[in-house]
């Protein structure tokens, strides 16, 4: 992730949050929509004041394992565990 730049914009949505994430670096830019429910926020030990940190750390986790172009364009934060079971134990 050393060469990736993240821009994260989160807003309240359906009792949780919807975060638009732009990942730039190298010759391409990718955009992603990540939903975070209140339950997910609590599950991952965060709160609304650390929401952006949670999303940023989640993308750092993903980018250590795959290129930004392989990250799904739209997903719930807990979906990461479907592909990387160790995510919940981070």
Gaussian input, Z-matrix of N, CA and C with variables (Angstrom, degrees):
# hf/3-21g

backbone

0 1
 N
 C     1     B1
 C     2     B2     1     A1
 N     3     B3     2     A2     1     D1
 C     4     B4     3     A3     2     D2
 C     5     B5     4     A4     3     D3
 N     6     B6     5     A5     4     D4
 C     7     B7     6     A6     5     D5
 C     8     B8     7     A7     6     D6
 N     9     B9     8     A8     7     D7
 C    10    B10     9     A9     8     D8
 C    11    B11    10    A10     9     D9
 N    12    B12    11    A11    10    D10
 C    13    B13    12    A12    11    D11
 C    14    B14    13    A13    12    D12
 N    15    B15    14    A14    13    D13
 C    16    B16    15    A15    14    D14
 C    17    B17    16    A16    15    D15
 N    18    B18    17    A17    16    D16
 C    19    B19    18    A18    17    D17
 C    20    B20    19    A19    18    D18
 N    21    B21    20    A20    19    D19
 C    22    B22    21    A21    20    D20
 C    23    B23    22    A22    21    D21
 N    24    B24    23    A23    22    D22
 C    25    B25    24    A24    23    D23
 C    26    B26    25    A25    24    D24
 N    27    B27    26    A26    25    D25
 C    28    B28    27    A27    26    D26
 C    29    B29    28    A28    27    D27
 N    30    B30    29    A29    28    D28
 C    31    B31    30    A30    29    D29
 C    32    B32    31    A31    30    D30
 N    33    B33    32    A32    31    D31
 C    34    B34    33    A33    32    D32
 C    35    B35    34    A34    33    D33
 N    36    B36    35    A35    34    D34
 C    37    B37    36    A36    35    D35
 C    38    B38    37    A37    36    D36
 N    39    B39    38    A38    37    D37
 C    40    B40    39    A39    38    D38
 C    41    B41    40    A40    39    D39
 N    42    B42    41    A41    40    D40
 C    43    B43    42    A42    41    D41
 C    44    B44    43    A43    42    D42
 N    45    B45    44    A44    43    D43
 C    46    B46    45    A45    44    D44
 C    47    B47    46    A46    45    D45
 N    48    B48    47    A47    46    D46
 C    49    B49    48    A48    47    D47
 C    50    B50    49    A49    48    D48
 N    51    B51    50    A50    49    D49
 C    52    B52    51    A51    50    D50
 C    53    B53    52    A52    51    D51
 N    54    B54    53    A53    52    D52
 C    55    B55    54    A54    53    D53
 C    56    B56    55    A55    54    D54
 N    57    B57    56    A56    55    D55
 C    58    B58    57    A57    56    D56
 C    59    B59    58    A58    57    D57
 N    60    B60    59    A59    58    D58
 C    61    B61    60    A60    59    D59
 C    62    B62    61    A61    60    D60
 N    63    B63    62    A62    61    D61
 C    64    B64    63    A63    62    D62
 C    65    B65    64    A64    63    D63
 N    66    B66    65    A65    64    D64
 C    67    B67    66    A66    65    D65
 C    68    B68    67    A67    66    D66
 N    69    B69    68    A68    67    D67
 C    70    B70    69    A69    68    D68
 C    71    B71    70    A70    69    D69
 N    72    B72    71    A71    70    D70
 C    73    B73    72    A72    71    D71
 C    74    B74    73    A73    72    D72
 N    75    B75    74    A74    73    D73
 C    76    B76    75    A75    74    D74
 C    77    B77    76    A76    75    D75
 N    78    B78    77    A77    76    D76
 C    79    B79    78    A78    77    D77
 C    80    B80    79    A79    78    D78
 N    81    B81    80    A80    79    D79
 C    82    B82    81    A81    80    D80
 C    83    B83    82    A82    81    D81
 N    84    B84    83    A83    82    D82
 C    85    B85    84    A84    83    D83
 C    86    B86    85    A85    84    D84
 N    87    B87    86    A86    85    D85
 C    88    B88    87    A87    86    D86
 C    89    B89    88    A88    87    D87
 N    90    B90    89    A89    88    D88
 C    91    B91    90    A90    89    D89
 C    92    B92    91    A91    90    D90
 N    93    B93    92    A92    91    D91
 C    94    B94    93    A93    92    D92
 C    95    B95    94    A94    93    D93
 N    96    B96    95    A95    94    D94
 C    97    B97    96    A96    95    D95
 C    98    B98    97    A97    96    D96
 N    99    B99    98    A98    97    D97
 C   100   B100    99    A99    98    D98
 C   101   B101   100   A100    99    D99
 N   102   B102   101   A101   100   D100
 C   103   B103   102   A102   101   D101
 C   104   B104   103   A103   102   D102
 N   105   B105   104   A104   103   D103
 C   106   B106   105   A105   104   D104
 C   107   B107   106   A106   105   D105
 N   108   B108   107   A107   106   D106
 C   109   B109   108   A108   107   D107
 C   110   B110   109   A109   108   D108
 N   111   B111   110   A110   109   D109
 C   112   B112   111   A111   110   D110
 C   113   B113   112   A112   111   D111
 N   114   B114   113   A113   112   D112
 C   115   B115   114   A114   113   D113
 C   116   B116   115   A115   114   D114
 N   117   B117   116   A116   115   D115
 C   118   B118   117   A117   116   D116
 C   119   B119   118   A118   117   D117
 N   120   B120   119   A119   118   D118
 C   121   B121   120   A120   119   D119
 C   122   B122   121   A121   120   D120
 N   123   B123   122   A122   121   D121
 C   124   B124   123   A123   122   D122
 C   125   B125   124   A124   123   D123
 N   126   B126   125   A125   124   D124
 C   127   B127   126   A126   125   D125
 C   128   B128   127   A127   126   D126
 N   129   B129   128   A128   127   D127
 C   130   B130   129   A129   128   D128
 C   131   B131   130   A130   129   D129
 N   132   B132   131   A131   130   D130
 C   133   B133   132   A132   131   D131
 C   134   B134   133   A133   132   D132
 N   135   B135   134   A134   133   D133
 C   136   B136   135   A135   134   D134
 C   137   B137   136   A136   135   D135
 N   138   B138   137   A137   136   D136
 C   139   B139   138   A138   137   D137
 C   140   B140   139   A139   138   D138
 N   141   B141   140   A140   139   D139
 C   142   B142   141   A141   140   D140
 C   143   B143   142   A142   141   D141
 N   144   B144   143   A143   142   D142
 C   145   B145   144   A144   143   D143
 C   146   B146   145   A145   144   D144
 N   147   B147   146   A146   145   D145
 C   148   B148   147   A147   146   D146
 C   149   B149   148   A148   147   D147
 N   150   B150   149   A149   148   D148
 C   151   B151   150   A150   149   D149
 C   152   B152   151   A151   150   D150
 N   153   B153   152   A152   151   D151
 C   154   B154   153   A153   152   D152
 C   155   B155   154   A154   153   D153
 N   156   B156   155   A155   154   D154
 C   157   B157   156   A156   155   D155
 C   158   B158   157   A157   156   D156
 N   159   B159   158   A158   157   D157
 C   160   B160   159   A159   158   D158
 C   161   B161   160   A160   159   D159
 N   162   B162   161   A161   160   D160
 C   163   B163   162   A162   161   D161
 C   164   B164   163   A163   162   D162
 N   165   B165   164   A164   163   D163
 C   166   B166   165   A165   164   D164
 C   167   B167   166   A166   165   D165
 N   168   B168   167   A167   166   D166
 C   169   B169   168   A168   167   D167
 C   170   B170   169   A169   168   D168
 N   171   B171   170   A170   169   D169
 C   172   B172   171   A171   170   D170
 C   173   B173   172   A172   171   D171
 N   174   B174   173   A173   172   D172
 C   175   B175   174   A174   173   D173
 C   176   B176   175   A175   174   D174
 N   177   B177   176   A176   175   D175
 C   178   B178   177   A177   176   D176
 C   179   B179   178   A178   177   D177
 N   180   B180   179   A179   178   D178
 C   181   B181   180   A180   179   D179
 C   182   B182   181   A181   180   D180
 N   183   B183   182   A182   181   D181
 C   184   B184   183   A183   182   D182
 C   185   B185   184   A184   183   D183
 N   186   B186   185   A185   184   D184
 C   187   B187   186   A186   185   D185
 C   188   B188   187   A187   186   D186
 N   189   B189   188   A188   187   D187
 C   190   B190   189   A189   188   D188
 C   191   B191   190   A190   189   D189
 N   192   B192   191   A191   190   D190
 C   193   B193   192   A192   191   D191
 C   194   B194   193   A193   192   D192
 N   195   B195   194   A194   193   D193
 C   196   B196   195   A195   194   D194
 C   197   B197   196   A196   195   D195
 N   198   B198   197   A197   196   D196
 C   199   B199   198   A198   197   D197
 C   200   B200   199   A199   198   D198
 N   201   B201   200   A200   199   D199
 C   202   B202   201   A201   200   D200
 C   203   B203   202   A202   201   D201
 N   204   B204   203   A203   202   D202
 C   205   B205   204   A204   203   D203
 C   206   B206   205   A205   204   D204
 N   207   B207   206   A206   205   D205
 C   208   B208   207   A207   206   D206
 C   209   B209   208   A208   207   D207
 N   210   B210   209   A209   208   D208
 C   211   B211   210   A210   209   D209
 C   212   B212   211   A211   210   D210
 N   213   B213   212   A212   211   D211
 C   214   B214   213   A213   212   D212
 C   215   B215   214   A214   213   D213
 N   216   B216   215   A215   214   D214
 C   217   B217   216   A216   215   D215
 C   218   B218   217   A217   216   D216
 N   219   B219   218   A218   217   D217
 C   220   B220   219   A219   218   D218
 C   221   B221   220   A220   219   D219
 N   222   B222   221   A221   220   D220
 C   223   B223   222   A222   221   D221
 C   224   B224   223   A223   222   D222
 N   225   B225   224   A224   223   D223
 C   226   B226   225   A225   224   D224
 C   227   B227   226   A226   225   D225
 N   228   B228   227   A227   226   D226
 C   229   B229   228   A228   227   D227
 C   230   B230   229   A229   228   D228
 N   231   B231   230   A230   229   D229
 C   232   B232   231   A231   230   D230
 C   233   B233   232   A232   231   D231
 N   234   B234   233   A233   232   D232
 C   235   B235   234   A234   233   D233
 C   236   B236   235   A235   234   D234
 N   237   B237   236   A236   235   D235
 C   238   B238   237   A237   236   D236
 C   239   B239   238   A238   237   D237
 N   240   B240   239   A239   238   D238
 C   241   B241   240   A240   239   D239
 C   242   B242   241   A241   240   D240
 N   243   B243   242   A242   241   D241
 C   244   B244   243   A243   242   D242
 C   245   B245   244   A244   243   D243
 N   246   B246   245   A245   244   D244
 C   247   B247   246   A246   245   D245
 C   248   B248   247   A247   246   D246
 N   249   B249   248   A248   247   D247
 C   250   B250   249   A249   248   D248
 C   251   B251   250   A250   249   D249
 N   252   B252   251   A251   250   D250
 C   253   B253   252   A252   251   D251
 C   254   B254   253   A253   252   D252
 N   255   B255   254   A254   253   D253
 C   256   B256   255   A255   254   D254
 C   257   B257   256   A256   255   D255
 N   258   B258   257   A257   256   D256
 C   259   B259   258   A258   257   D257
 C   260   B260   259   A259   258   D258
 N   261   B261   260   A260   259   D259
 C   262   B262   261   A261   260   D260
 C   263   B263   262   A262   261   D261
 N   264   B264   263   A263   262   D262
 C   265   B265   264   A264   263   D263
 C   266   B266   265   A265   264   D264
 N   267   B267   266   A266   265   D265
 C   268   B268   267   A267   266   D266
 C   269   B269   268   A268   267   D267

   B1=1.4571
   B2=1.5144
   B3=1.2933
   B4=1.4557
   B5=1.5264
   B6=1.3212
   B7=1.4563
   B8=1.5255
   B9=1.3281
   B10=1.4664
   B11=1.5230
   B12=1.3135
   B13=1.4592
   B14=1.5246
   B15=1.3238
   B16=1.4636
   B17=1.5124
   B18=1.3141
   B19=1.4619
   B20=1.5222
   B21=1.3310
   B22=1.4607
   B23=1.5159
   B24=1.3223
   B25=1.4618
   B26=1.5266
   B27=1.3358
   B28=1.4630
   B29=1.5244
   B30=1.3344
   B31=1.4677
   B32=1.5247
   B33=1.3160
   B34=1.4650
   B35=1.5337
   B36=1.3505
   B37=1.4684
   B38=1.5252
   B39=1.3121
   B40=1.4727
   B41=1.5299
   B42=1.3103
   B43=1.4552
   B44=1.5227
   B45=1.3091
   B46=1.4609
   B47=1.5124
   B48=1.3162
   B49=1.4515
   B50=1.5116
   B51=1.3100
   B52=1.4470
   B53=1.5231
   B54=1.3127
   B55=1.4575
   B56=1.5231
   B57=1.3047
   B58=1.4569
   B59=1.5274
   B60=1.3267
   B61=1.4597
   B62=1.5250
   B63=1.3186
   B64=1.4527
   B65=1.5204
   B66=1.3216
   B67=1.4582
   B68=1.5262
   B69=1.3151
   B70=1.4576
   B71=1.5196
   B72=1.2880
   B73=1.4603
   B74=1.5071
   B75=1.2882
   B76=1.4581
   B77=1.5208
   B78=1.3006
   B79=1.4637
   B80=1.5242
   B81=1.3542
   B82=1.4634
   B83=1.5165
   B84=1.3118
   B85=1.4635
   B86=1.5232
   B87=1.3381
   B88=1.4583
   B89=1.5194
   B90=1.3240
   B91=1.4596
   B92=1.5157
   B93=1.3331
   B94=1.4526
   B95=1.5226
   B96=1.3290
   B97=1.4581
   B98=1.5260
   B99=1.3227
   B100=1.4603
   B101=1.5182
   B102=1.3240
   B103=1.4610
   B104=1.5234
   B105=1.3294
   B106=1.4592
   B107=1.5271
   B108=1.3182
   B109=1.4646
   B110=1.5273
   B111=1.3061
   B112=1.4597
   B113=1.5326
   B114=1.3349
   B115=1.4671
   B116=1.5280
   B117=1.3291
   B118=1.4653
   B119=1.5221
   B120=1.3064
   B121=1.4638
   B122=1.5228
   B123=1.3166
   B124=1.4710
   B125=1.5269
   B126=1.3247
   B127=1.4728
   B128=1.5193
   B129=1.3245
   B130=1.4593
   B131=1.5311
   B132=1.3304
   B133=1.4565
   B134=1.5133
   B135=1.3121
   B136=1.4594
   B137=1.5280
   B138=1.3113
   B139=1.4594
   B140=1.5284
   B141=1.3112
   B142=1.4666
   B143=1.5261
   B144=1.3307
   B145=1.4585
   B146=1.5263
   B147=1.3325
   B148=1.4640
   B149=1.5319
   B150=1.3212
   B151=1.4632
   B152=1.5298
   B153=1.3076
   B154=1.4688
   B155=1.5306
   B156=1.3201
   B157=1.4657
   B158=1.5246
   B159=1.3300
   B160=1.4650
   B161=1.5216
   B162=1.3151
   B163=1.4669
   B164=1.5297
   B165=1.3190
   B166=1.4614
   B167=1.5249
   B168=1.3298
   B169=1.4655
   B170=1.5281
   B171=1.3255
   B172=1.4628
   B173=1.5200
   B174=1.3249
   B175=1.4646
   B176=1.5171
   B177=1.3148
   B178=1.4668
   B179=1.5308
   B180=1.3306
   B181=1.4618
   B182=1.5296
   B183=1.3282
   B184=1.4631
   B185=1.5242
   B186=1.3221
   B187=1.4586
   B188=1.5303
   B189=1.3217
   B190=1.4672
   B191=1.5268
   B192=1.3361
   B193=1.4616
   B194=1.5238
   B195=1.3127
   B196=1.4584
   B197=1.5229
   B198=1.3348
   B199=1.4659
   B200=1.5268
   B201=1.3031
   B202=1.4732
   B203=1.5252
   B204=1.3064
   B205=1.4648
   B206=1.5290
   B207=1.3290
   B208=1.4658
   B209=1.5248
   B210=1.3197
   B211=1.4640
   B212=1.5288
   B213=1.3232
   B214=1.4686
   B215=1.5230
   B216=1.3266
   B217=1.4636
   B218=1.5320
   B219=1.3370
   B220=1.4625
   B221=1.5271
   B222=1.3475
   B223=1.4630
   B224=1.5248
   B225=1.3278
   B226=1.4624
   B227=1.5230
   B228=1.3076
   B229=1.4653
   B230=1.5302
   B231=1.3211
   B232=1.4699
   B233=1.5294
   B234=1.3354
   B235=1.4640
   B236=1.5284
   B237=1.3205
   B238=1.4607
   B239=1.5264
   B240=1.3341
   B241=1.4664
   B242=1.5269
   B243=1.3188
   B244=1.4646
   B245=1.5201
   B246=1.3222
   B247=1.4559
   B248=1.5270
   B249=1.3318
   B250=1.4668
   B251=1.5259
   B252=1.3419
   B253=1.4631
   B254=1.5241
   B255=1.3237
   B256=1.4596
   B257=1.5213
   B258=1.3267
   B259=1.4627
   B260=1.5297
   B261=1.3149
   B262=1.4602
   B263=1.5150
   B264=1.3158
   B265=1.4629
   B266=1.5207
   B267=1.2765
   B268=1.4777
   B269=1.4932
   A1=111.10
   A2=118.48
   A3=121.60
   A4=112.28
   A5=117.14
   A6=119.34
   A7=113.13
   A8=118.34
   A9=121.87
   A10=110.16
   A11=115.09
   A12=122.01
   A13=107.19
   A14=116.57
   A15=121.47
   A16=110.87
   A17=115.60
   A18=122.39
   A19=105.23
   A20=115.91
   A21=121.21
   A22=109.44
   A23=115.41
   A24=121.78
   A25=107.49
   A26=117.35
   A27=121.67
   A28=110.11
   A29=114.46
   A30=119.97
   A31=108.68
   A32=115.35
   A33=120.59
   A34=108.84
   A35=114.91
   A36=119.56
   A37=109.10
   A38=117.85
   A39=123.49
   A40=114.11
   A41=117.66
   A42=121.24
   A43=114.16
   A44=116.96
   A45=122.87
   A46=108.58
   A47=116.29
   A48=120.97
   A49=110.19
   A50=114.99
   A51=123.08
   A52=106.27
   A53=116.17
   A54=120.90
   A55=110.06
   A56=114.87
   A57=121.61
   A58=106.17
   A59=116.08
   A60=121.12
   A61=108.81
   A62=115.72
   A63=121.90
   A64=107.30
   A65=116.11
   A66=121.70
   A67=107.31
   A68=116.10
   A69=119.51
   A70=109.13
   A71=114.51
   A72=121.43
   A73=108.54
   A74=116.01
   A75=118.53
   A76=109.17
   A77=116.28
   A78=120.84
   A79=113.57
   A80=117.37
   A81=117.72
   A82=112.24
   A83=113.76
   A84=122.91
   A85=106.74
   A86=116.78
   A87=120.12
   A88=109.00
   A89=115.57
   A90=121.35
   A91=108.93
   A92=114.47
   A93=120.80
   A94=109.59
   A95=115.34
   A96=122.18
   A97=107.31
   A98=116.08
   A99=121.42
   A100=109.12
   A101=116.33
   A102=119.37
   A103=108.73
   A104=115.08
   A105=121.89
   A106=106.96
   A107=116.29
   A108=119.93
   A109=109.37
   A110=115.68
   A111=120.19
   A112=109.82
   A113=117.24
   A114=121.55
   A115=111.25
   A116=117.15
   A117=120.32
   A118=110.63
   A119=115.78
   A120=120.04
   A121=110.23
   A122=115.93
   A123=121.14
   A124=110.29
   A125=116.32
   A126=120.94
   A127=112.40
   A128=116.48
   A129=120.44
   A130=112.36
   A131=116.14
   A132=120.66
   A133=114.78
   A134=116.39
   A135=120.57
   A136=109.27
   A137=115.50
   A138=121.65
   A139=107.24
   A140=116.91
   A141=119.46
   A142=112.43
   A143=117.75
   A144=119.25
   A145=112.14
   A146=117.17
   A147=120.24
   A148=112.26
   A149=116.68
   A150=122.11
   A151=111.81
   A152=117.59
   A153=120.69
   A154=110.26
   A155=116.76
   A156=120.49
   A157=110.46
   A158=116.92
   A159=121.00
   A160=110.85
   A161=117.10
   A162=121.07
   A163=110.02
   A164=117.12
   A165=121.34
   A166=111.16
   A167=117.08
   A168=120.95
   A169=111.58
   A170=116.44
   A171=120.58
   A172=110.79
   A173=116.55
   A174=119.77
   A175=111.02
   A176=118.00
   A177=120.37
   A178=109.47
   A179=116.01
   A180=122.25
   A181=110.33
   A182=116.35
   A183=120.65
   A184=111.96
   A185=115.95
   A186=120.14
   A187=112.70
   A188=117.48
   A189=120.48
   A190=110.77
   A191=116.41
   A192=121.01
   A193=114.63
   A194=117.40
   A195=119.83
   A196=110.06
   A197=116.96
   A198=119.42
   A199=110.81
   A200=116.11
   A201=120.67
   A202=112.31
   A203=116.78
   A204=120.65
   A205=112.37
   A206=117.53
   A207=121.53
   A208=113.09
   A209=117.12
   A210=120.47
   A211=108.46
   A212=115.90
   A213=120.58
   A214=111.15
   A215=117.51
   A216=119.73
   A217=113.29
   A218=116.62
   A219=120.01
   A220=108.48
   A221=116.36
   A222=119.65
   A223=110.81
   A224=114.79
   A225=121.73
   A226=106.98
   A227=116.86
   A228=120.03
   A229=111.94
   A230=117.34
   A231=119.56
   A232=112.61
   A233=117.86
   A234=120.89
   A235=111.62
   A236=116.88
   A237=120.19
   A238=110.14
   A239=117.01
   A240=121.23
   A241=112.43
   A242=118.03
   A243=121.39
   A244=110.23
   A245=115.99
   A246=121.88
   A247=112.91
   A248=115.76
   A249=122.04
   A250=108.46
   A251=117.76
   A252=121.56
   A253=114.17
   A254=117.94
   A255=119.89
   A256=113.48
   A257=118.38
   A258=120.89
   A259=111.97
   A260=117.30
   A261=121.11
   A262=113.70
   A263=116.00
   A264=119.97
   A265=111.91
   A266=116.65
   A267=120.55
   A268=112.27
   D1=-1.19
   D2=-175.70
   D3=-54.92
   D4=-33.90
   D5=-177.43
   D6=-99.05
   D7=5.69
   D8=-178.71
   D9=-96.94
   D10=139.91
   D11=176.75
   D12=-116.26
   D13=127.44
   D14=-178.87
   D15=-106.16
   D16=137.53
   D17=169.30
   D18=-122.68
   D19=124.55
   D20=-174.93
   D21=-126.32
   D22=127.26
   D23=178.62
   D24=-129.62
   D25=114.51
   D26=-177.53
   D27=-112.93
   D28=145.09
   D29=176.19
   D30=-141.51
   D31=153.35
   D32=178.43
   D33=-63.50
   D34=141.59
   D35=-178.54
   D36=-161.13
   D37=121.10
   D38=175.16
   D39=49.98
   D40=47.37
   D41=178.25
   D42=77.06
   D43=3.93
   D44=177.90
   D45=-140.14
   D46=-142.61
   D47=-179.23
   D48=-138.76
   D49=152.49
   D50=174.56
   D51=-122.97
   D52=124.00
   D53=-176.39
   D54=-116.17
   D55=128.79
   D56=174.60
   D57=-96.40
   D58=123.13
   D59=-176.96
   D60=-120.24
   D61=126.70
   D62=174.62
   D63=-110.89
   D64=126.80
   D65=179.37
   D66=-114.85
   D67=118.43
   D68=178.21
   D69=-121.44
   D70=155.49
   D71=-178.75
   D72=153.66
   D73=144.58
   D74=-175.81
   D75=68.39
   D76=-143.17
   D77=-175.16
   D78=-95.48
   D79=2.56
   D80=-175.32
   D81=-135.14
   D82=163.86
   D83=176.17
   D84=-129.93
   D85=134.84
   D86=175.81
   D87=-120.68
   D88=153.62
   D89=179.01
   D90=-125.71
   D91=142.32
   D92=-175.14
   D93=-140.35
   D94=147.97
   D95=175.99
   D96=-117.44
   D97=116.67
   D98=-175.58
   D99=-117.76
   D100=123.49
   D101=176.34
   D102=-95.86
   D103=144.26
   D104=178.25
   D105=-134.74
   D106=115.45
   D107=177.90
   D108=-83.43
   D109=166.09
   D110=176.53
   D111=-60.25
   D112=-41.97
   D113=179.22
   D114=-62.37
   D115=-41.10
   D116=178.47
   D117=-65.71
   D118=-40.04
   D119=179.12
   D120=-58.34
   D121=-46.68
   D122=179.42
   D123=-66.46
   D124=-43.66
   D125=-178.50
   D126=-56.62
   D127=-38.60
   D128=-177.85
   D129=-93.28
   D130=14.05
   D131=172.59
   D132=71.17
   D133=30.94
   D134=-179.54
   D135=-118.41
   D136=175.87
   D137=171.41
   D138=-142.12
   D139=-179.44
   D140=-174.24
   D141=-61.77
   D142=-25.36
   D143=179.10
   D144=-78.09
   D145=-18.24
   D146=179.39
   D147=-113.30
   D148=17.00
   D149=-179.51
   D150=-57.24
   D151=-49.12
   D152=-178.53
   D153=-62.53
   D154=-37.45
   D155=177.44
   D156=-63.23
   D157=-44.23
   D158=177.86
   D159=-58.13
   D160=-47.47
   D161=-178.93
   D162=-65.66
   D163=-42.61
   D164=179.13
   D165=-61.63
   D166=-46.10
   D167=178.80
   D168=-65.80
   D169=-33.05
   D170=177.47
   D171=-66.29
   D172=-40.65
   D173=177.60
   D174=-70.07
   D175=-35.89
   D176=175.21
   D177=-60.07
   D178=-43.74
   D179=177.22
   D180=-57.72
   D181=-49.49
   D182=-179.08
   D183=-63.58
   D184=-43.84
   D185=-175.98
   D186=-69.39
   D187=-18.80
   D188=173.13
   D189=-74.72
   D190=-16.75
   D191=-173.84
   D192=-113.94
   D193=-18.17
   D194=-178.24
   D195=-158.19
   D196=157.27
   D197=176.98
   D198=-69.55
   D199=155.01
   D200=-177.61
   D201=-58.01
   D202=-29.87
   D203=179.88
   D204=-68.71
   D205=-17.79
   D206=179.50
   D207=-91.05
   D208=-10.63
   D209=179.99
   D210=-75.02
   D211=133.23
   D212=-178.78
   D213=-55.79
   D214=144.92
   D215=179.82
   D216=-72.82
   D217=-23.21
   D218=-178.05
   D219=-147.37
   D220=124.99
   D221=-179.80
   D222=-163.09
   D223=161.03
   D224=171.40
   D225=-87.53
   D226=146.95
   D227=-174.78
   D228=-57.82
   D229=-35.11
   D230=179.83
   D231=-71.65
   D232=-15.40
   D233=176.56
   D234=-62.55
   D235=-22.59
   D236=-179.90
   D237=-57.11
   D238=-37.00
   D239=-179.52
   D240=-64.84
   D241=-24.36
   D242=177.09
   D243=-61.77
   D244=-38.58
   D245=-177.69
   D246=-95.18
   D247=-29.82
   D248=-178.08
   D249=-134.35
   D250=87.28
   D251=-176.10
   D252=-56.37
   D253=-25.50
   D254=179.31
   D255=-74.79
   D256=-6.24
   D257=179.48
   D258=-58.73
   D259=-41.29
   D260=-178.85
   D261=-68.47
   D262=-14.21
   D263=-179.01
   D264=-105.44
   D265=14.83
   D266=-176.64
   D267=-66.90

